[in-house]
């Protein structure tokens, strides 16, 4: 058990009652082998703070007044509070939560790491502002951190709550209760644990309200929050559809440029995400129009859109986790040509097509578009993943001709 450190400022949190997550194992492995900080981003209420508290020897939160005063006194005061002047065989884990609210957070982290990086292992949690790959402002933290992106629960994480040892695992059957709960209530821990339709309805409404009215309002210059909220509501009903910016702009009474900016903002705050089309080596391909997916599939009423969104979230988690762990450079796309031949997802590895995935609720007759695109792109894996098929202990990831596989089997092999 971690110790409580100086003056009651740093706390140990007993997390025995929480759902075990794979991220704790991932971060422990990182800290055992690397000195670089972890910069952890992810959706509101995905469990970032819970994991951080579970790992922390010293937990400091910018939003807590006493901690904020300490941050403002500088790196040495924080190090003193964390007990970093005491030599230890295992460096303590120091967590800085919500530090992105501090205007000089980059300078603070740079100074802290350069001075105390050998004496501590540092975990930083926060919002989209931690995605430094898209920002060039402030002092550079290059070489001082690795980014990790946290996602809701998935089939693979429920089955194996530890660091993935490779991209693909052996098939493993999830319990019927866990499967139905995940399909109905999604992967956000509170929703998954509650298993209550009434709680889920209230939770989704409050989460969106807090995202728009607090997070986005406080961290951006957007003033038209009613229109932005209206756009978020429209997008909540269009998961899995192509984005027509001009139409959305008309619906919320704004211009197309603003609609594009707002969708980028909603994506950067993890309300949803866009999937771009893959067009290389695809005849007459669609090149510019992205598709939109929610991060939470639980409120989607249409079975087809729900199953496709659930797959999109699982695949996004897989490609980002594999990339963050250094297994390769992965990306998630879809494929569509001007003759309306479409495959829901294409996973690229190191810039080349690696896997095609078509999602169906019950249909087991192979999609002609899937077969055609496999031939055009010379992809070894082309899978039609079906929601309403029972688990089968068969490896989905054996290269060959396009094949039908149960969704439960396929998802069990992802992280």
C-alpha positions in Angstrom: 0.0 0.0 0.0 1.3 3.4 -0.9 2.1 5.8 2.0 0.4 9.1 2.8 3.0 11.8 2.3 3.7 15.2 3.8 1.0 17.3 5.6 -1.9 15.2 4.3 -1.6 16.8 0.8 -0.9 13.5 -1.0 -3.4 10.6 -0.5 -3.6 6.9 -1.1 -6.9 5.8 -2.6 -8.2 2.2 -2.0 -9.7 1.1 -5.3 -10.7 -2.4 -4.3 -14.3 -1.9 -5.3 -13.7 -0.6 -8.8 -13.6 -2.5 -12.1 -10.1 -3.7 -12.9 -8.7 -2.0 -16.0 -5.9 -3.0 -18.3 -4.4 0.5 -18.1 -3.0 0.1 -14.6 -0.9 -2.9 -15.9 0.1 -0.9 -19.0 1.3 2.1 -16.9 3.1 0.0 -14.4 5.0 -1.7 -17.2 5.8 1.7 -18.7 7.1 3.1 -15.5 9.2 -0.1 -14.8 11.0 0.4 -18.1 10.9 4.1 -18.9 11.5 7.4 -17.1 9.3 9.4 -19.5 6.1 10.9 -18.1 2.7 9.5 -19.2 0.3 12.0 -20.6 -3.1 10.4 -20.3 -6.1 11.7 -22.3 -9.6 10.3 -22.9 -13.3 11.0 -22.6 -15.0 12.5 -19.5 -15.9 9.8 -17.0 -13.9 7.0 -18.7 -11.9 6.4 -15.5 -8.7 8.4 -15.9 -8.8 9.8 -12.4 -9.8 6.5 -10.9 -6.8 4.8 -12.4 -4.5 7.7 -11.5 -5.6 7.6 -7.8 -5.2 3.8 -7.7 -1.5 4.1 -8.8 -0.6 7.3 -7.0 1.9 7.6 -4.2 1.2 11.3 -4.4 -2.0 12.7 -6.0 -2.3 16.4 -6.8 -5.2 18.0 -8.5 -5.2 21.6 -9.9 -8.9 22.0 -9.1 -8.2 21.5 -5.4 -7.3 24.9 -3.8 -4.5 23.7 -1.6 -2.8 21.8 -4.5 -3.2 24.8 -6.8 -1.4 27.0 -4.3 1.4 24.5 -4.3 1.7 24.3 -8.1 2.0 28.1 -8.1 5.0 28.0 -5.7 6.8 25.9 -8.3 8.4 22.5 -8.9 10.5 22.4 -5.7 7.5 22.8 -3.5 5.7 20.0 -5.2 8.8 17.8 -5.0 9.1 18.5 -1.3 5.4 17.6 -0.7 5.9 14.4 -2.7 8.9 13.4 -0.6 11.3 13.3 -3.6 14.3 14.2 -1.4 14.1 10.7 0.0 16.1 8.2 -2.0 14.0 5.1 -2.9 14.7 1.8 -4.7 11.4 2.3 -6.6 10.6 5.9 -7.5 7.1 7.0 -6.3 4.3 7.7 -8.8 3.3 11.3 -8.7 0.0 12.2 -10.4 -0.9 15.6 -11.7 -4.6 15.7 -12.4 -6.4 18.4 -14.4 -3.1 20.4 -14.6 -4.0 21.5 -18.1 -6.2 24.2 -16.4 -2.9 25.8 -15.3 -1.9 28.3 -18.1 1.8 27.4 -17.6 1.3 23.7 -17.3 3.8 22.8 -20.1 6.6 24.9 -18.5 5.8 23.4 -15.1 6.0 19.8 -16.4 9.2 20.5 -18.3 10.9 22.0 -15.2 9.6 19.2 -12.9 10.7 16.4 -15.3 14.2 18.0 -16.0 14.9 18.4 -12.2 13.1 15.4 -10.7 12.5 12.9 -13.5 14.9 10.4 -12.1 13.4 10.5 -8.6 9.7 10.1 -9.6 7.4 8.5 -12.2 4.9 11.1 -13.4 1.4 10.5 -14.6 -0.5 13.5 -16.0 -4.2 13.3 -16.7 -6.5 15.8 -18.4 -8.5 16.8 -21.5 -7.8 17.3 -25.1 -5.2 19.9 -24.2 -2.8 17.1 -23.4 -2.7 16.1 -27.1 0.5 17.9 -27.8 0.8 16.4 -31.2 -1.7 18.9 -32.5 -0.3 21.9 -30.7 2.9 23.8 -31.0 2.5 26.4 -28.3 4.6 26.7 -25.1 7.8 25.0 -24.2 8.4 21.7 -25.9 8.1 18.5 -23.9 9.7 16.5 -26.7 11.4 13.4 -25.4 9.9 13.8 -21.9 6.6 12.0 -22.3 4.7 9.3 -24.0 1.0 9.8 -24.8 -1.6 7.2 -23.8 -5.3 7.3 -24.7 -7.9 5.7 -22.5 -11.1 4.2 -23.8 -14.2 2.7 -22.3 -14.4 -1.0 -21.4 -14.3 -3.5 -24.3 -14.9 -7.2 -24.6 -11.1 -7.8 -24.6 -10.5 -5.7 -21.5 -13.3 -7.3 -19.6 -11.8 -10.7 -20.4 -8.1 -9.7 -19.9 -7.7 -6.6 -17.7 -3.9 -6.5 -18.2 -1.4 -5.1 -20.7 -1.7 -6.7 -24.1 1.3 -8.7 -25.1 0.6 -8.4 -28.8 -2.0 -7.2 -31.2 -4.2 -10.3 -31.3 -5.2 -12.7 -28.5 -6.7 -16.1 -28.6 -10.5 -16.2 -28.8 -12.2 -16.3 -25.4 -15.9 -16.4 -24.5 -17.3 -13.5 -22.6 -20.2 -14.4 -20.3 -23.7 -13.8 -21.6 -24.4 -11.3 -18.8 -21.3 -9.3 -19.5 -22.0 -9.3 -23.2 -25.6 -8.1 -22.9 -24.6 -5.5 -20.4 -21.9 -4.1 -22.7 -24.2 -4.1 -25.7 -27.0 -2.4 -23.8 -25.2 0.0 -21.5 -21.9 0.6 -23.3 -18.4 0.6 -21.9 -18.2 3.7 -19.6 -17.6 2.2 -16.2 -20.4 3.8 -14.3 -22.9 2.9 -17.0 -21.6 -0.7 -17.2 -21.8 -1.1 -13.4 -25.2 0.5 -13.0 -27.1 -1.7 -15.5 -30.0 0.6 -15.1 -31.9 2.2 -18.0 -33.1 5.1 -15.9 -29.5 5.8 -14.7 -28.2 5.5 -18.2 -30.7 8.1 -19.6 -29.8 10.6 -16.9 -26.1 9.9 -17.1 -26.0 10.5 -20.9 -27.9 13.7 -20.6 -25.8 15.1 -17.8 -22.6 14.0 -19.4 -23.4 15.9 -22.6 -24.5 18.9 -20.7 -21.3 19.0 -18.7 -19.2 18.5 -21.8 -20.8 21.4 -23.7 -21.6 23.8 -20.8 -18.5 23.3 -18.7 -15.6 21.6 -20.5 -16.0 23.2 -23.9 -17.4 26.5 -22.6 -14.4 26.9 -20.2 -11.7 25.8 -22.6 -12.7 27.3 -25.9 -14.0 30.7 -27.2 -17.3 29.2 -28.4 -20.2 31.3 -27.2 -23.1 29.8 -29.2 -23.5 26.9 -26.7 -27.2 26.3 -27.5 -26.4 25.8 -31.2 -23.4 23.6 -30.3 -25.6 21.5 -28.0 -28.2 21.2 -30.8 -25.4 19.9 -33.1 -24.4 17.4 -30.5 -28.0 16.2 -30.2 -28.3 15.8 -34.0 -25.0 13.9 -34.1 -26.1 11.6 -31.3 -28.7 10.2 -33.7 -26.4 9.9 -36.8 -23.7 7.7 -35.6 -22.2 5.7 -38.5 -23.4 8.2 -41.1 -21.4 10.3 -43.5 -21.0 14.0 -42.4 -22.6 16.5 -44.7 -21.3 19.8 -43.3 -23.6 22.0 -45.3 -26.7 20.2 -44.2 -25.7 20.2 -40.5 -24.8 23.9 -40.7 -28.3 24.6 -42.0 -30.0 22.6 -39.3 -28.3 24.5 -36.5 -28.4 27.9 -38.2 -24.7 28.5 -38.7 -22.3 28.5 -41.6 -20.4 25.5 -42.9 -17.0 26.7 -41.6 -18.4 26.9 -38.1 -20.1 23.5 -38.3 -16.7 22.0 -39.3 -15.0 23.7 -36.4 -17.7 22.6 -33.9 -17.4 19.0 -35.0 -13.7 19.1 -34.6 -14.2 20.5 -31.1 -16.7 17.8 -30.2 -14.2 15.2 -31.4 -11.3 16.8 -29.5 -13.3 16.6 -26.3 -14.1 12.9 -27.0 -17.8 13.2 -27.6 -17.3 11.3 -30.8 -14.8 10.7 -33.6 -14.6 10.8 -37.3 -13.3 8.0 -39.6 -11.9 9.2 -42.9 -12.2 7.3 -46.2 -9.3 5.2 -47.5 -8.9 5.9 -51.2 -5.5 4.6 -52.3 -5.9 1.8 -54.8 -9.7 2.1 -54.7 -11.2 2.8 -58.2 -13.6 5.8 -58.1 -13.2 6.2 -54.4 -14.8 8.7 -52.1 -11.9 10.8 -50.8 -13.1 13.6 -48.6 -16.3 12.7 -46.7 -15.7 11.4 -43.2 -18.1 9.3 -41.1 -19.1 10.2 -37.6 -19.3 7.8 -34.6 -20.3 8.4 -30.9 -17.9 7.3 -28.2 -21.0 5.9 -26.4 -23.1 3.5 -28.3 -25.6 2.8 -25.5 -28.1 5.4 -26.5 -28.4 4.5 -30.1 -31.8 2.9 -30.9 -31.3 1.5 -34.3 -29.7 -2.0 -34.0 -27.6 -1.6 -37.1 -26.2 1.8 -36.1 -25.6 0.6 -32.6 -23.6 -2.5 -33.6 -21.6 -0.6 -36.1 -20.8 2.1 -33.5 -19.8 -0.6 -31.0 -17.5 -2.0 -33.6 -16.1 1.4 -34.4 -15.3 2.1 -30.7 -13.6 -1.3 -30.3 -11.5 -0.9 -33.4 -10.5 2.7 -32.4 -9.5 1.4 -29.0 -7.5 -1.4 -30.6 -5.6 0.8 -33.2 -4.8 3.5 -30.6 -3.7 1.0 -28.0 -1.5 -0.8 -30.4 0.0 2.5 -31.5 0.5 3.7 -28.0 2.3 0.5 -27.0 4.6 0.6 -30.0 3.3 -2.4 -31.9 3.1 -0.3 -35.1 1.5 2.7 -36.6 -2.2 1.9 -37.0 -5.1 3.9 -38.4 -8.9 3.4 -38.8 -10.6 4.2 -42.1 -13.6 3.1 -44.2 -13.9 2.4 -47.9 -16.5 3.6 -50.3 -16.5 4.2 -54.1 -18.8 6.3 -56.2 -20.9 3.3 -57.1 -21.8 3.0 -53.4 -19.8 -0.1 -52.8 -18.8 0.3 -49.2 -17.0 -1.6 -46.4 -17.5 -0.2 -42.9 -13.9 -0.3 -41.7 -10.4 -0.7 -43.0 -7.5 -1.0 -40.5 -4.2 0.2 -41.8 -0.8 -0.9 -40.3 2.3 1.2 -41.1 0.5 2.9 -43.9 -0.8 -0.2 -45.7 -4.2 -1.9 -45.7 -4.2 -4.7 -43.1 -7.8 -5.7 -42.4 -11.3 -5.0 -43.8 -14.3 -5.3 -41.5 -18.0 -5.3 -42.5 -20.5 -5.2 -39.6 -23.9 -6.9 -39.8 -26.6 -7.5 -37.2 -27.8 -10.9 -38.5 -26.9 -11.2 -42.2 -24.5 -14.1 -42.9 -24.4 -13.9 -46.7 -21.1 -12.4 -47.6 -21.1 -8.8 -48.7 -20.2 -8.4 -52.3 -18.5 -5.1 -51.5 -16.3 -6.8 -48.9 -15.2 -9.5 -51.5 -14.6 -6.8 -54.1 -12.6 -4.5 -51.9 -10.4 -7.4 -50.6 -9.5 -8.2 -54.2 -8.8 -4.5 -55.1 -6.7 -3.8 -52.0 -5.0 -7.3 -51.8 -5.9 -7.4 -48.1 -5.3 -10.7 -46.3 -8.0 -10.2 -43.7 -11.6 -9.5 -44.8 -14.2 -10.2 -42.2 -18.0 -9.9 -42.0 -18.6 -9.6 -38.3 -22.1 -10.5 -37.2 -23.6 -9.4 -33.9 -26.3 -12.1 -33.5 -24.0 -15.1 -33.9 -23.0 -17.2 -30.9 -19.4 -17.4 -29.9 -17.3 -19.9 -31.7 -13.8 -20.8 -30.6 -12.2 -20.1 -34.0 -9.3 -17.7 -34.7 -10.8 -14.7 -36.7 -7.4 -13.5 -37.7 -6.2 -16.3 -40.1 -5.6 -14.7 -43.5 -7.6 -16.0 -46.4 -10.7 -15.4 -48.4 -13.4 -13.1 -46.9 -15.3 -14.9 -44.1 -18.1 -14.5 -41.7 -17.2 -14.5 -37.9 -19.2 -13.9 -34.7 -18.8 -10.4 -33.2 -18.2 -12.0 -29.8 -15.3 -14.0 -31.1 -13.8 -11.2 -33.1 -14.0 -8.6 -30.3 -12.6 -11.1 -27.8 -9.3 -11.1 -29.7 -8.8 -7.3 -29.5 -7.6 -5.4 -26.5 
